[in-house]
Amino acid sequence: MKYIIQADRLIDGSGSEPLKNGAVVTEEGKIIKVCTSDQLTQSDKSNAEILTVPGGSILPGFIEMHSHIHCSSEADAYEHITTESNETFLLRGTQAVRAALSSGVTTMRDLGSRNEVVFPLRQGISDGIIPGPRLLVAGTPITTTGGHCNMFGTEANTSAEVVKAIRQQFKLGADCIKIMSTGGGFTPGTNVRAPQYTADVLKNAVHDADRLGLKVAAHCHATEGVKNCVEAGIHNLIHCSWLSSDPSEQYDYDPDVADQIAEKGIYVDPTLALSHLNSLRGRPIKPDSGAMRDPEKRFEILRDMWDRGVRFVTGMDSGMTNAHFDDFAYIPEVMVNDMNISPLEAITCSTKTSAECLGMEDQIGTIEKEKSADIVVVNGDPSTDISTLHDVNTILSQGNLVKSENNLLI
Ligand SMILES: [Zn+2]
């Protein structure tokens, strides 16, 4: 199928200024031309379905970097994950990927699931059995015995055990590896202020994952855990909360380590929207949750990291309480409103930078010829009002029309 999408402006994801009256031509799942509407030729238009969105803006499909598609995102998310069956997880996952795609997410990374349920879900999407974004999966996360998310199924303590666990996920078909470098708020009794692994164990993990062509994303709340991950050369830091080992001090931010994160090209997914959604939808912050007790200070730290050149990607931690699968637009919105970066910068994090973090920048993340036809059109102008990303008019996912004229087609 051939489509022409045209709107008042085109934001290509690279950070460039919007192109006025932009148009994109797609055919067989690929972008074949990017231009202005008046540069469209008769041959461009022949056999094409033309979708015009007056007042709208064309963008690359959004990239959600951190999901748990089998989790419920309800208040009882922990209860659900510890008691439900694999069959229920599959039903939840099916609903989750549909919701994400419906909000304009065309690529999604699942960063840890229980048992092996994400693999048939990924297969089901690529076989066209269920609608969903391009799905990349970590399989089960790797954690210490009794550690954060141990109920998901993979416990490993020593370097040898961690390396074996990586190879097991590789064998199952994982696209990346998730490791829990500190405790986490989701798992009662784990310590968010202390590391679970030494830098040496993490180094061995990265070394073996590199050999297999897999990138490693590491959950880290405690500053000691962040430092271990940076020393080990972890590819992608998740949360990066800089929590002090002393519970009477909330944060222990180290700007020198932030400089190293920038220098080593480590991407950071600060799961920014989660606490915003918790306050929006009502949820008390637990003292041991690792969540933001002092949001102003947290945003100050993140802004300092940004100024030092750290690259941010857009993960939701969807599936956790209050982080619904169609909530993506809150991430760039919080980046603009609370981190004080520009709307175009937040859009670039949501598209190009996240694609680079996945190592998929040759296929997705910007609107360019030859790339996958993953396109979103929103009503309004997100370069001046980021909240318009919530108002999706049209979605094209790998060349397939998912939403048109505000109507969902899946
Ligand atoms: Zn998570």
Residues whose N, C-alpha, C, O or C-beta is under 5 A from the ligand:
A	BS01	ZN	D317
